Amino acid sequence: MSIIYTYLKNVLIFSCFIYISGCANFGTPHEVSIPVQVPCISAGDIPKKQASLFEASKGQSLFEQIKALLIDRENSIIYETELETELAGCK
């Protein structure tokens, strides 16, 4: 019985030695790059829309109201173009 006990004790000591010496070898560090999704557009990147001139021209003549609508339309086109430009930068 003592021969088996001595053999198992030696195997256990040897395997512990191998295990500990294996942990001591750290090797060379490797750089790992993992792609991480980030939001393309933050809240500060979105341009602010201008106030509507049509709401201010409610009591004015028909000519002034149509003029305000045309100005609002031009402003909307400019705003949409700015938004499309911001979104195009995400591709």
N, C-alpha and C positions, 0 to 999 in steps of 0.2 A: 504494500500500500504506500509505503514511503517513497518508492521509486516513481510511482505515478504522480504522487503529490509533488515531488521535486521537479519532475518533467513539466507538469502543468504550471508550477510556479515559475520556472525558467521561460516557458513560452509566454506567460503573461508579462513578465518583466521585459522580454525581448520585444513583444508587440507594443508595449507601452513606450519603450525606447524608440521604436520605429515611428510610432504615431506622433510623439513629441518632436522628434527630429524633422518629420515631414511638415509640421506646423511652423517650425522655425524658418523654413525656406519660403520666403514671401515671393521670390521671383521678381520679374520686372513688371512695373505697373503698365497697364494698358489703358489707352484713352478710348472711352466708349461714348459715341455720340448718338443720342436718341432724339428724333424729331419731336418737338412739342408744339401743339397747335396754340397759336396766340391770336387774339382778335386782331383782324386787319385794320379795322377802323375803331377808334375810341370815340367817346362822346364829344371830346374836344375837337376832333377832326371834322365833324359834320358842320358845314357852313349854316349860319342862321338865315332863315327866310325873312325877307323884308316885309314890313307891314303893308297891308292892302290899302291902296289909295282909293279904291272904289267905296269902301265904307265911309270915308271922310267926305265923299262927294255926293252923298244921298240927297241933300237938299238943293243941289245945283242943277243947271240946265242939262238937257239931254246931251248936248255937245260935250260938256265938261265930264259927264259920266262916261260917255264912250271913250273919251280921251284917257280917263283914268283906267278904264278896262284894258285899253291897248297897252298902257304903261305897265299894268299888272301882268299882262300876258308876256311882255318882253322880259320882265323881271322873273317870271316863272320859268321861261326858257333858259335864262342865264342860271337860275338856281338848279334846274334839272341837269344842265351841262356840268355844273360843278359837282353835283352828286355822282353823275356817271364817271367823271374823272377820278373821284375818290375811289369808286368801286373798281375801276379799271386798274388802279394801282395794286389791288389785292391779287391779281392773277400772276 
